[in-house]
Amino acid sequence: MRKVVIAGYIYTKHRDGNDGYAYWHCVRRHGGVCHGRVKIHEGNETFDVVIAHSHLPSFGAAKAVVATAGFNRRAREEPQT
């Protein structure tokens, strides 16, 4: 599942819009915990917060997501021995 981290908040991709934006939901969305949403313009990677979060950012979890993405990218790019 594709994820993005912005200012300590973790989002999963919801859909691509017809307006040049991709729409993302907070990972804490399930169970009605948070309705935070952001839209990211695919051309220049600018973003707008659509709905604010109902919780504080989780910098530790965000670091883990970034680290895991880096490990996975390196595993795909480097030949196995």
NUVEXRO-945960 format. One record per atom (N, C-alpha, C, O): residue number from 0; residue in three letters; atom name; x, y, z. Coordinates in nm, 3 decimals. Layout:
BEGIN
   n res atom      px      py      pz
 NUM ALA   CA       X       Y       Z
...
***
This chain:
BEGIN
   n res atom      px      py      pz
   0 MET    N   0.085  -0.117   0.000
   0 MET   CA   0.000   0.000   0.000
   0 MET    C   0.090   0.124   0.000
   0 MET    O   0.184   0.133   0.079
   1 ARG    N   0.061   0.215  -0.086
   1 ARG   CA   0.142   0.337  -0.099
   1 ARG    C   0.111   0.434   0.014
   1 ARG    O  -0.005   0.461   0.045
   2 LYS    N   0.218   0.487   0.075
   2 LYS   CA   0.203   0.580   0.185
   2 LYS    C   0.287   0.704   0.161
   2 LYS    O   0.384   0.702   0.085
   3 VAL    N   0.247   0.814   0.226
   3 VAL   CA   0.323   0.938   0.221
   3 VAL    C   0.324   0.995   0.362
   3 VAL    O   0.227   0.979   0.437
   4 VAL    N   0.433   1.061   0.399
   4 VAL   CA   0.446   1.123   0.531
   4 VAL    C   0.460   1.274   0.511
   4 VAL    O   0.545   1.319   0.435
   5 ILE    N   0.375   1.350   0.580
   5 ILE   CA   0.382   1.496   0.577
   5 ILE    C   0.370   1.546   0.720
   5 ILE    O   0.269   1.524   0.786
   6 ALA    N   0.473   1.614   0.767
   6 ALA   CA   0.475   1.677   0.900
   6 ALA    C   0.437   1.581   1.012
   6 ALA    O   0.365   1.619   1.105
   7 GLY    N   0.484   1.457   1.004
   7 GLY   CA   0.459   1.361   1.110
   7 GLY    C   0.328   1.285   1.099
   7 GLY    O   0.298   1.201   1.183
   8 TYR    N   0.248   1.314   0.996
   8 TYR   CA   0.123   1.243   0.972
   8 TYR    C   0.143   1.147   0.856
   8 TYR    O   0.210   1.179   0.758
   9 ILE    N   0.084   1.028   0.867
   9 ILE   CA   0.098   0.925   0.765
   9 ILE    C  -0.034   0.912   0.690
   9 ILE    O  -0.141   0.904   0.751
  10 TYR    N  -0.024   0.909   0.557
  10 TYR   CA  -0.143   0.899   0.474
  10 TYR    C  -0.130   0.780   0.379
  10 TYR    O  -0.020   0.742   0.341
  11 THR    N  -0.245   0.722   0.341
  11 THR   CA  -0.251   0.623   0.235
  11 THR    C  -0.330   0.681   0.120
  11 THR    O  -0.423   0.760   0.139
  12 LYS    N  -0.292   0.641   0.000
  12 LYS   CA  -0.357   0.696  -0.118
  12 LYS    C  -0.500   0.646  -0.130
  12 LYS    O  -0.526   0.526  -0.119
  13 HIS    N  -0.592   0.738  -0.152
  13 HIS   CA  -0.733   0.704  -0.167
  13 HIS    C  -0.772   0.697  -0.314
  13 HIS    O  -0.830   0.598  -0.359
  14 ARG    N  -0.738   0.803  -0.390
  14 ARG   CA  -0.775   0.803  -0.532
  14 ARG    C  -0.701   0.914  -0.605
  14 ARG    O  -0.647   1.007  -0.545
  15 ASP    N  -0.700   0.902  -0.737
  15 ASP   CA  -0.653   1.009  -0.824
  15 ASP    C  -0.774   1.088  -0.871
  15 ASP    O  -0.872   1.030  -0.918
  16 GLY    N  -0.768   1.218  -0.857
  16 GLY   CA  -0.879   1.302  -0.900
  16 GLY    C  -0.863   1.344  -1.046
  16 GLY    O  -0.756   1.330  -1.104
  17 ASN    N  -0.969   1.396  -1.102
  17 ASN   CA  -0.966   1.446  -1.239
  17 ASN    C  -0.907   1.586  -1.246
  17 ASN    O  -0.892   1.642  -1.355
  18 ASP    N  -0.872   1.642  -1.131
  18 ASP   CA  -0.824   1.780  -1.123
  18 ASP    C  -0.672   1.790  -1.111
  18 ASP    O  -0.619   1.897  -1.080
  19 GLY    N  -0.600   1.680  -1.134
  19 GLY   CA  -0.455   1.680  -1.124
  19 GLY    C  -0.403   1.655  -0.984
  19 GLY    O  -0.282   1.661  -0.962
  20 TYR    N  -0.491   1.626  -0.891
  20 TYR   CA  -0.453   1.598  -0.753
  20 TYR    C  -0.475   1.451  -0.721
  20 TYR    O  -0.564   1.387  -0.777
  21 ALA    N  -0.394   1.398  -0.630
  21 ALA   CA  -0.417   1.267  -0.571
  21 ALA    C  -0.468   1.292  -0.429
  21 ALA    O  -0.417   1.379  -0.360
  22 TYR    N  -0.568   1.218  -0.387
  22 TYR   CA  -0.630   1.237  -0.256
  22 TYR    C  -0.586   1.126  -0.162
  22 TYR    O  -0.589   1.008  -0.196
  23 TRP    N  -0.545   1.167  -0.041
  23 TRP   CA  -0.488   1.076   0.058
  23 TRP    C  -0.565   1.088   0.189
  23 TRP    O  -0.609   1.197   0.226
  24 HIS    N  -0.581   0.975   0.259
  24 HIS   CA  -0.648   0.971   0.390
  24 HIS    C  -0.547   0.938   0.499
  24 HIS    O  -0.448   0.868   0.475
  25 CYS    N  -0.573   0.987   0.619
  25 CYS   CA  -0.490   0.953   0.735
  25 CYS    C  -0.499   0.802   0.761
  25 CYS    O  -0.605   0.742   0.744
  26 VAL    N  -0.387   0.743   0.802
  26 VAL   CA  -0.387   0.599   0.831
  26 VAL    C  -0.472   0.565   0.953
  26 VAL    O  -0.509   0.449   0.971
  27 ARG    N  -0.503   0.662   1.036
  27 ARG   CA  -0.588   0.638   1.153
  27 ARG    C  -0.737   0.656   1.119
  27 ARG    O  -0.820   0.673   1.209
  28 ARG    N  -0.769   0.653   0.993
  28 ARG   CA  -0.904   0.675   0.944
  28 ARG    C  -0.999   0.562   0.986
  28 ARG    O  -1.116   0.587   1.016
  29 HIS    N  -0.950   0.441   0.987
  29 HIS   CA  -1.035   0.325   1.016
  29 HIS    C  -1.091   0.333   1.158
  29 HIS    O  -1.021   0.366   1.253
  30 GLY    N  -1.217   0.302   1.170
  30 GLY   CA  -1.283   0.308   1.299
  30 GLY    C  -1.325   0.449   1.337
  30 GLY    O  -1.364   0.473   1.451
  31 GLY    N  -1.317   0.541   1.244
  31 GLY   CA  -1.360   0.678   1.270
  31 GLY    C  -1.268   0.757   1.361
  31 GLY    O  -1.308   0.859   1.417
  32 VAL    N  -1.143   0.711   1.377
  32 VAL   CA  -1.050   0.778   1.468
  32 VAL    C  -1.010   0.915   1.415
  32 VAL    O  -1.006   1.012   1.492
  33 CYS    N  -0.981   0.926   1.285
  33 CYS   CA  -0.937   1.053   1.228
  33 CYS    C  -0.988   1.067   1.085
  33 CYS    O  -0.988   0.971   1.008
  34 HIS    N  -1.029   1.185   1.052
  34 HIS   CA  -1.078   1.213   0.917
  34 HIS    C  -0.980   1.299   0.838
  34 HIS    O  -1.017   1.359   0.737
  35 GLY    N  -0.854   1.307   0.884
  35 GLY   CA  -0.754   1.390   0.818
  35 GLY    C  -0.734   1.350   0.673
  35 GLY    O  -0.722   1.231   0.640
  36 ARG    N  -0.732   1.450   0.586
  36 ARG   CA  -0.712   1.426   0.443
  36 ARG    C  -0.623   1.534   0.385
  36 ARG    O  -0.620   1.648   0.433
  37 VAL    N  -0.552   1.497   0.281
  37 VAL   CA  -0.467   1.591   0.211
  37 VAL    C  -0.478   1.561   0.062
  37 VAL    O  -0.500   1.447   0.022
  38 LYS    N  -0.463   1.666  -0.021
  38 LYS   CA  -0.456   1.644  -0.165
  38 LYS    C  -0.321   1.693  -0.213
  38 LYS    O  -0.275   1.801  -0.174
  39 ILE    N  -0.256   1.613  -0.297
  39 ILE   CA  -0.122   1.642  -0.344
  39 ILE    C  -0.127   1.656  -0.495
  39 ILE    O  -0.175   1.567  -0.565
  40 HIS    N  -0.076   1.768  -0.545
  40 HIS   CA  -0.073   1.791  -0.689
  40 HIS    C   0.039   1.707  -0.749
  40 HIS    O   0.154   1.718  -0.707
  41 GLU    N   0.005   1.625  -0.845
  41 GLU   CA   0.101   1.531  -0.901
  41 GLU    C   0.213   1.601  -0.979
  41 GLU    O   0.324   1.548  -0.986
  42 GLY    N   0.186   1.716  -1.037
  42 GLY   CA   0.286   1.782  -1.120
  42 GLY    C   0.401   1.842  -1.042
  42 GLY    O   0.517   1.823  -1.080
  43 ASN    N   0.373   1.914  -0.934
  43 ASN   CA   0.480   1.983  -0.862
  43 ASN    C   0.490   1.944  -0.716
  43 ASN    O   0.563   2.008  -0.640
  44 GLU    N   0.417   1.842  -0.675
  44 GLU   CA   0.424   1.788  -0.539
  44 GLU    C   0.387   1.889  -0.431
  44 GLU    O   0.434   1.878  -0.318
  45 THR    N   0.303   1.986  -0.463
  45 THR   CA   0.250   2.073  -0.359
  45 THR    C   0.128   2.005  -0.300
  45 THR    O   0.066   1.919  -0.363
  46 PHE    N   0.092   2.043  -0.177
  46 PHE   CA  -0.022   1.978  -0.115
  46 PHE    C  -0.109   2.080  -0.042
  46 PHE    O  -0.064   2.189  -0.006
  47 ASP    N  -0.234   2.043  -0.022
  47 ASP   CA  -0.330   2.121   0.054
  47 ASP    C  -0.398   2.029   0.154
  47 ASP    O  -0.439   1.918   0.118
  48 VAL    N  -0.409   2.073   0.279
  48 VAL   CA  -0.483   1.997   0.378
  48 VAL    C  -0.631   2.020   0.352
  48 VAL    O  -0.678   2.133   0.351
  49 VAL    N  -0.703   1.912   0.332
  49 VAL   CA  -0.846   1.919   0.303
  49 VAL    C  -0.925   1.915   0.434
  49 VAL    O  -1.017   1.994   0.454
  50 ILE    N  -0.888   1.821   0.523
  50 ILE   CA  -0.951   1.808   0.654
  50 ILE    C  -0.840   1.790   0.757
  50 ILE    O  -0.751   1.707   0.737
  51 ALA    N  -0.844   1.866   0.865
  51 ALA   CA  -0.741   1.859   0.970
  51 ALA    C  -0.754   1.728   1.048
  51 ALA    O  -0.860   1.665   1.050
  52 HIS    N  -0.645   1.689   1.113
  52 HIS   CA  -0.642   1.567   1.194
  52 HIS    C  -0.705   1.592   1.331
  52 HIS    O  -0.714   1.705   1.379
  53 SER    N  -0.748   1.483   1.392
  53 SER   CA  -0.805   1.489   1.526
  53 SER    C  -0.706   1.438   1.631
  53 SER    O  -0.745   1.408   1.743
  54 HIS    N  -0.578   1.429   1.594
  54 HIS   CA  -0.473   1.379   1.683
  54 HIS    C  -0.343   1.451   1.652
  54 HIS    O  -0.330   1.518   1.549
  55 LEU    N  -0.247   1.436   1.740
  55 LEU   CA  -0.114   1.494   1.719
  55 LEU    C  -0.035   1.409   1.620
  55 LEU    O  -0.066   1.292   1.602
  56 PRO    N   0.066   1.467   1.557
  56 PRO   CA   0.150   1.387   1.466
  56 PRO    C   0.226   1.279   1.542
  56 PRO    O   0.252   1.292   1.661
  57 SER    N   0.261   1.174   1.471
  57 SER   CA   0.335   1.063   1.530
  57 SER    C   0.469   1.053   1.458
  57 SER    O   0.484   0.980   1.360
  58 PHE    N   0.568   1.128   1.508
  58 PHE   CA   0.696   1.134   1.441
  58 PHE    C   0.770   1.001   1.443
  58 PHE    O   0.842   0.970   1.348
  59 GLY    N   0.754   0.922   1.549
  59 GLY   CA   0.819   0.790   1.555
  59 GLY    C   0.766   0.697   1.449
  59 GLY    O   0.843   0.630   1.380
  60 ALA    N   0.634   0.690   1.436
  60 ALA   CA   0.572   0.605   1.334
  60 ALA    C   0.607   0.655   1.195
  60 ALA    O   0.629   0.575   1.104
  61 ALA    N   0.613   0.786   1.179
  61 ALA   CA   0.647   0.843   1.048
  61 ALA    C   0.790   0.806   1.009
  61 ALA    O   0.817   0.774   0.894
  62 LYS    N   0.883   0.811   1.105
  62 LYS   CA   1.022   0.771   1.078
  62 LYS    C   1.028   0.624   1.037
  62 LYS    O   1.105   0.588   0.948
  63 ALA    N   0.948   0.540   1.102
  63 ALA   CA   0.947   0.398   1.070
  63 ALA    C   0.897   0.374   0.928
  63 ALA    O   0.951   0.289   0.857
  64 VAL    N   0.796   0.449   0.885
  64 VAL   CA   0.744   0.436   0.749
  64 VAL    C   0.851   0.476   0.648
  64 VAL    O   0.870   0.407   0.547
  65 VAL    N   0.920   0.585   0.674
  65 VAL   CA   1.025   0.632   0.582
  65 VAL    C   1.139   0.531   0.578
  65 VAL    O   1.191   0.501   0.470
  66 ALA    N   1.180   0.479   0.692
  66 ALA   CA   1.289   0.381   0.696
  66 ALA    C   1.250   0.253   0.622
  66 ALA    O   1.331   0.199   0.546
  67 THR    N   1.130   0.205   0.642
  67 THR   CA   1.084   0.084   0.575
  67 THR    C   1.081   0.104   0.424
  67 THR    O   1.120   0.015   0.349
  68 ALA    N   1.035   0.220   0.379
  68 ALA   CA   1.033   0.249   0.236
  68 ALA    C   1.175   0.248   0.179
  68 ALA    O   1.197   0.199   0.068
  69 GLY    N   1.270   0.302   0.254
  69 GLY   CA   1.409   0.300   0.210
  69 GLY    C   1.465   0.159   0.200
  69 GLY    O   1.534   0.127   0.103
  70 PHE    N   1.436   0.075   0.299
  70 PHE   CA   1.482  -0.064   0.296
  70 PHE    C   1.423  -0.136   0.176
  70 PHE    O   1.493  -0.208   0.105
  71 ASN    N   1.293  -0.118   0.153
  71 ASN   CA   1.226  -0.185   0.042
  71 ASN    C   1.282  -0.138  -0.093
  71 ASN    O   1.300  -0.219  -0.184
  72 ARG    N   1.309  -0.008  -0.106
  72 ARG   CA   1.363   0.045  -0.231
  72 ARG    C   1.501  -0.014  -0.258
  72 ARG    O   1.531  -0.056  -0.371
  73 ARG    N   1.586  -0.017  -0.155
  73 ARG   CA   1.719  -0.074  -0.174
  73 ARG    C   1.713  -0.222  -0.209
  73 ARG    O   1.791  -0.270  -0.291
  74 ALA    N   1.620  -0.295  -0.148
  74 ALA   CA   1.607  -0.438  -0.177
  74 ALA    C   1.567  -0.461  -0.323
  74 ALA    O   1.612  -0.557  -0.385
  75 ARG    N   1.483  -0.373  -0.377
  75 ARG   CA   1.442  -0.385  -0.517
  75 ARG    C   1.556  -0.348  -0.612
  75 ARG    O   1.570  -0.409  -0.718
  76 GLU    N   1.636  -0.250  -0.575
  76 GLU   CA   1.738  -0.196  -0.665
  76 GLU    C   1.868  -0.274  -0.664
  76 GLU    O   1.936  -0.282  -0.766
  77 GLU    N   1.904  -0.334  -0.551
  77 GLU   CA   2.032  -0.403  -0.540
  77 GLU    C   2.015  -0.551  -0.575
  77 GLU    O   1.919  -0.615  -0.533
  78 PRO    N   2.112  -0.604  -0.652
  78 PRO   CA   2.104  -0.747  -0.686
  78 PRO    C   2.126  -0.831  -0.561
  78 PRO    O   2.203  -0.797  -0.473
  79 GLN    N   2.055  -0.942  -0.558
  79 GLN   CA   2.071  -1.035  -0.444
  79 GLN    C   2.195  -1.119  -0.463
  79 GLN    O   2.232  -1.155  -0.574
  80 THR    N   2.258  -1.150  -0.350
  80 THR   CA   2.380  -1.231  -0.356
  80 THR    C   2.354  -1.370  -0.307
  80 THR    O   2.445  -1.452  -0.304
***
